[in-house]
Amino acid sequence: MARLGREVRPVSYPRGEIRASDFRVVEVEVRPLRRGEVLVRNTWTSVDAALRLRLRERAPAGYFPAFPLDEPMDGIMTVGEVVESRADGFTSGDTVWHASGWRDYAVVEAERPALGGVGTLTKLDVRSAPPQAHLGPLGASGLTAYAGLFHVAGLREGDVVWVSAAAGAVGSLVVQLAKLGGHRVIGSAGSDDKVRHLVADLGVDAAFNHHDGPLPDLLREAAPDGIDVYFDNVGGDHLEAALGALRRAGRVVICGMVSEYGAQTPPPGPGNLMLAVTKGLTIRGFRGSDHTFLLPEMRRRMGSWLREGRLRHRETVVEGLAQAPAALAALLRGDNTGKTLVRIEDVPHRGNADH
Amino acid sequence: MARLGREVRPVSYPRGEIRASDFRVVEVEVRPLRRGEVLVRNTWTSVDAALRLRLRERAPAGYFPAFPLDEPMDGIMTVGEVVESRADGFTSGDTVWHASGWRDYAVVEAERPALGGVGTLTKLDVRSAPPQAHLGPLGASGLTAYAGLFHVAGLREGDVVWVSAAAGAVGSLVVQLAKLGGHRVIGSAGSDDKVRHLVADLGVDAAFNHHDGPLPDLLREAAPDGIDVYFDNVGGDHLEAALGALRRAGRVVICGMVSEYGAQTPPPGPGNLMLAVTKGLTIRGFRGSDHTFLLPEMRRRMGSWLREGRLRHRETVVEGLAQAPAALAALLRGDNTGKTLVRIEDVPHRGNADH
């Protein structure tokens, strides 16, 4: 008796904001396992701003390819439980992560590299952290924050660090990692609630709501003597303000440019790049998936900090697989705090005996 | 009897293109030397695109300050002969460089740092190279090319290198240094004559005139498999094209952005900076004067290459101090090849006995 599963598929590439009509949920028959594969019932699936880059005709050069229309979305981090295994090293009941998200049942080839290695099927240790933490601080978000701050930024003692989208999945980790490193940290976000969260829960030294005034003024107030490192999740006016505020030999780490993801035509870049020359600045873009060699180290260290309570993380949980597109739209609007997750409901086994 | 000298002074900040009326030549009395000073008769003075950054109300943050109006321009590399010395280590007849350019007689304080150290009064070895070479390949242009390519770009074996404004003072050295390092080198310039010079005299592997078509197409033709390093002297559309052509982990070294120096309002930056994230690119701005520690090494190595004929350099020489502004205007228009220099004529001693 074949098992039925559900998949969220894009049916059109959104123009600007994401709409429910850009997706549909389809019921599909789960095919029998081949040798080397496992069947996973997904319990949590990730919602990431960068998915927007793949929800268009062509993804940017060098990035993962665009999601084909009307097919399951491959390359989204997901946590689940193994239901059946024909692969060595995996047995029924194992908690795993993999990259076949936005569906409730996934057939996953055990050895197949996914998402540059981050998303390859991996058994998770869930004794000390709940499974969904492996989609946030112990997963791709954690890797991105850890690699960006400790391996890309060229952090030096005493650096003043500004993080934008600081209440987001990655930003909220970056600000805390920078604080653990003894830095003065400025966080910015798009709502007063987030600003309160940054100060009260995440311990930043100064925070501002970027809607509250011209960015250069807000930044000058938060960091009167300038900044040394800017961790960019936003792009656009934020990047331009950072170039203005950076001190000599300052560094920009570009993790993402969420302000531009929905644009029909790319907005122009910062008009003050010449400051990179006059101030000797370094601007580096990076992807967490280029740093998979750091995964074991990151999980060990972040795991300790989480257990010791030195690292906090918040989740925005959306209930039900069908809500994944709405969750992404909310994330891109700036509505969410911390890691955005979809909890996938357990639909009683549906079979189709006659199929 | 006081000696009279001439100075070229800015009298208004140019709007867009530089005009003769933005400057005037004034005759001034050369003041008597104090202890620790030397009097230099300047023989050659430098003309550099970056001077344009200081010919405005405010220079960019982090750069040398704007030239005050109706004062001699301090901070322009110049070569001359010591006429009189009250400083230890300098005697009449010495050939020196210093930073009090665009005038025929300069009183220079021997120990006073100028131009971040590059322009501090220095005795030159003119046995193996003519004095004016110390304003080009053995001076600030040489230091900028050498530091940018060998210390900022993070060159790796096999890198394909694109250099814009490749027939200019810095670019023409960068292409040759990259060739000496065994790299495939693409040079671009703004005229067919310059393109011929790049191929025939400087040995680049491919060259194009950027007026000949859309830059991405020209670049694709010259480097079908992409580039690894872009040495930017131009900014604007050149930088944007480079970001498109760079391969994974590529690097941009921004030396200058001559396309933007005359703009009344800064033009927008590249609209494709997101490629820095997806391709893991590094963009670094720098100034030669931040690398004065490399001066001795650079002069030794570049000096050898020049003597061995492995490094060639061309000069655009303009005759007469009063022509310096016109020389700068021509340089900024893209008219000049190699290092632009003004040869300062020897005006017979003029004294004013009654003064």
Interface residues (C-beta under 8 A of the other chain):
Chain A: L53 A59 P60 A61 G62 Y63 G235 L239 G244 R248 I254 C255 G256 M257 E260 T265 P266 P267 P268 G269 P270 G271 N272 L273 M274 L275 A276 V277 T278 K279 G280 L281 T282 I283 R284 G285 F286 R287 D290
Chain B: L53 A59 P60 A61 G62 Y63 G235 L239 G244 R248 I254 C255 G256 M257 E260 T265 P266 P267 P268 G269 P270 G271 N272 L273 M274 L275 A276 V277 T278 K279 G280 L281 T282 I283 R284 G285 F286 R287 D290
